[in-house]
């Protein structure tokens, strides 16, 4: 033992990567090269947000191509408390995001597991599963609106073969939101599939080899190896997809226009109404500010909860 310690001391500390302190000239060069990008980023991010915040304390009227700003204080924010359309938008957005993203995560993970286990034709399967996300939103709206058609839609044709009568999928309050969620799941499941497949293929294979030697079956490997190792990728995919789901607009606009009634009214569509239909820029700005901070807070809480679950604390 003593001889080993002596040899270790004689060799000195283990060799490894060393960091060299940047020279003052290098630090100045880095700052100079990053400064333009930082200025552009701040200009494109902070200035619009600041303008939106200032606008939320005003009412704006237009006359002879000139905007007239009238300071109203917190009046626009107080109006949100009595806005039934805004309340319906919050509820529908939460339902939409939770249900759609939950289904997309489950389906995307299942497809990723199946694809990662395929030996031959893996590229073909990947291409097929990614096709929906490549289709433009306007085309998706047209396709699914035709499929949901009461008179000649393929969905009513298929359900009719099983003895069910035709349904107005986009015109009935209890079916409209679910119908839009189906479209969103079809459209965005490939996004989850792609990220989760990349995470699966990056997992260390020696762990699975050791588990196979120990006699672990497929289910045990999934529960005790794959899922724990995939938690970081699952968290990132879930958060990314939730952020996008809270901003859903094109599917609502193309399929239902927020109707029937407020059945498919979501936050993004409510803001669109205020700005471009009702020409209430100040009130729309207040709605945007509240929505922004609400979604940011919710994402932070979800991320913190998932990280605590990941670390077991």
N, C-alpha and C positions, 0 to 999 in steps of 0.2 A: 504493500500500500504506500509505504514511504517512497519507494522507488518510483511508483507511478506519479505520486504528487510532485516528486523532483523533476521528472520528465515534463510534466505539465507546466511547471514554473519555468523550466528552461525554454520550452517552446514559446512561452508568452501567451497573451490573450488570443482567443480564437480569431482567425481571420474572418472578416465580414465586410460588408459594404460600409464605407466611411463617407460622411458628409463633409463637404468643404464649404466653409462660409463664403457667401457671395461677396465679392468685392463691392465697394461703394459704387463704382462705375456700372457694374452689372445690375445692382438694385435700381439704379437710376434708369438704365436702359429698359428693364422690365416694366417699371412704372410708366415710362414714356410710351411703350408699345401697348400696354393695357389701357391706358387712359382714354384713347378715342373710343374703344369698345365700351368702356364703362360709362362714358358720357352718353353714348348713343342708347345704351340699355336704360340708364336712368331717365333720359329724355323721353323714351318710348313707354316707360312704365310709370314713373312717378308723376310726370306732368299730366297725362290723361286722368290718373287717379285723383290728383289734386284738383283738376278742373271739374271732375265729376262731384267731388266733395263740396266745392264751392257752389256748384250749380244746384245741389240738393237743398240749399238754404234760400233759394230764389224761385220765383215764378217767372217764366219767360213767355213773352208775347211777341208776335211778329207783325210788323207794319212797314210796308214799302221796302222789303228786303232788309230790314234792320231789326235786330233782336233787342228787346227792351227787358232788362232784368229788374225785378222788384224783390227786395229782400223780405222774406217771410219768416225767418228764424227756423224754429223747429216745427212749423205748421205741417210741412210735408211729411215729416216722420210721425206726427200725431195722427194724420189721416190714415196711415197704415193700420192703426189699431182697429179701425172700423171698415176696412176694405175687405169685403167678403171674397172678392176675386183673388186678392193676394193670399188670404188664408187658404182658399181652395188650392191655389198654386203650390203653397208650401206642403200641404198634405199630399197632393198628387205627386209632387216631385220626390218626396221621401219614399212613398210607396213604389214609385217607378224605379228609383235608384236601388233600393234594397232588393226588390224582387228580381229586377233585370240583372243586376250585377251578381247576385247570388246564383242565379241559374247559369249565367255565363261562366262563372268560376268553376262550378261543378262540371258543366259540359266541356269547357276548355281543358280542365285537368284530365277528365276522362279520355278525351280525344288525344291529348298529349301522351298519356300512358299507353294507349293503344298504338299510336304511331311510333313511339320509341321502341316498342317491342317488335315492330315489323322489320324484317330483314331485307326482303325484296320489295321493290316498288315504293319505298319510303318517300321518294321525291314526288311521285304521282299523288299520293295521299296528301302530302303537305300542300301541294298546289290546289287540289280540290277543296280542301278545308279553308284555304285562304281566299277563295274566289269572292265570297260575299263582301269582304272588307274592301275589295278593289272596285266595287261598283259605285258610281256616283250616287249621292243621296237623292237627286231628282229622279233618277232611274228607279231606285228602290221604291220611292213613293208611288211612282206610276205602276210598277209591277204589282205591288201589294194592294193598291187600291182596286186594281182590276181583279185580283184574286179574291178580295173581300166583297166584291160586288154582289148585291142581293139578287139580281136578275140572272147573271150569267157567270158569276165567279166560280172558280174551280173549287174553292173550299166548300161552298154550298152544294156543289155537284157531288163532291166526295161524301159529305155528311148525308146527303140524300140517299146514297147507296146503302147506308146503314139504317134507313128509316127515319132520319131526323129531318124536320122541316127547315126551310131556308131561314137564315138569321141575318139581321142587319148588323153586321159585326162592328161597324164604325158609327152606327146611328143610334145604338141603344146604350144608355148610361152604364149598365152593369157589365157590358161587354167591351166598350170602346177602349178603356185603359188597358185591359188585358190583351186586346188585339194589338195595340201599339207596342206593348211589352214584348209580344211574340216577335214582331218585326225587329225590335232592337236586339233581342237575343240572337236572332238569325244573323243580324248585321255585324254585331260586335263580339260574338263568341270567338271568331278567328283571332282577334287581338289577344284575348286571354290565352288561347291555344298556342300562339306563337311565343309569347313570353314564357309560359310554363314549359313548353317543349324545350326551349333553350336552357331553362333551369334544370330540367331532368337530364339532359345530355351532358351537363357540366358536373353532375354528381360523381364522386369517386367510385369506381367499380370494385376496388379491393374490398370495400365494406360489404358489398353484395356477395362477393366470392367467399368471404369469411362466414357470412350468414348461411350460405348454401352448404358449406362444410359442416356447420353446426346443425343442419337439418331444418332450417327455417323454411316454411312454405311461402307461397306468393303473398297471401294475406298478411302474414307476420312481417314480411319484408316491407310491404306497403305501409303498415301502421307504425312499425318501430324504426324503420330506416328512412323510407322515402319521404313520408310526411314531415318528420322532424327536420330533415335536411332541407326540405323545400319551403319551410316557413318563411325565410327572408324573401324568396321569390314570390310566394303567395301574398305576402303583405304588400310588396311593391306593386304587384299586378292589381290587387284589390284597390289600393289607394288611387292608382292611376285611373282605373276604370270608374271608380266612384266620382272622381273629379269630372270626368267626361259625361257621366250620366246626369249629374246635377245641371249640366249645361245643355241638355237635350233641347233641340228646337226644330230641326228640319223635319224629323219624322212627325211631330205634332202638327206642324204647319202644313205639310203635304197631305196627311191622312185625314185629320179631323178638324184642324183649325181651332183646337181647344174645346170643341163640343163633343157630344151634345150637352148643352148647358155649360157646366163647369167640370164635366166628367174627366176630361183630359187636359184641363188647364194646368200648366206648369209655370214655374217661376220665369223662365226665359221668355215664354210666350206672353206672360203678363207684362213684363218689361217692354217687350216689343209693342204691345198694344198702347201702353202709355206714351212711348216716344213717337211712334209713327202713325198710329191710328187716331189717338186722342190729342196729339200734339201737346202733351204735358211733360215737357222736358225736365222741369224741376222735380216733379213728383216721381217721374221715372228714375231720375238720378238718386233720389232718396231710397227708392225700392232697390236699386242696384247696389247702393252702399250697404244696406241692411243684408241683402242676399250675399254679398261678397264676404262680409265678416261672419255671417252665420255659417256659410259653407266652410270657410277657413277654420272656424272654431270646431265644427263637426269633424273635419278631416284630422285636425290635431288630436281630438279626443279619441277617434278611432285608431289612429296610428299609435298613440300612447298605450291604449288598451291592448292592441295586438303585440306591441313590443314587450309589455309586461307579461303577457301570456307566453311569449317566445322565451323570455329569460326565466320564467317561473317565479317572478316576484310580484 
